[in-house]
Amino acid sequence: MPQENIVRRRRAAFKASPFVLMFSLARRLWLAWRQEIYSRKILARLSDAQLKDIGLTGDDIKRYR
């Protein structure tokens, strides 16, 4: 039983370590960047009428590339 508690404390300490936080931040930033690219590709495929329905124009999409 005491050995189990030591293992749990070590895992908890590792989860809060600066290295884990640094890599998780980098991963979240990369995922957000990939999501932006994916969204731009989808918006670029929409027609002018479809873009107008959501309040955008083709120029809005080109400006944020």
Secondary structure, DSSP 4 states (H G I P E B T S, - for coil): -HHHHHHHHHHHHHHTSHHHHHHHHHHHHHHHHHHHHHHHHHHHHS-HHHHHHTT--HHHHHHT-
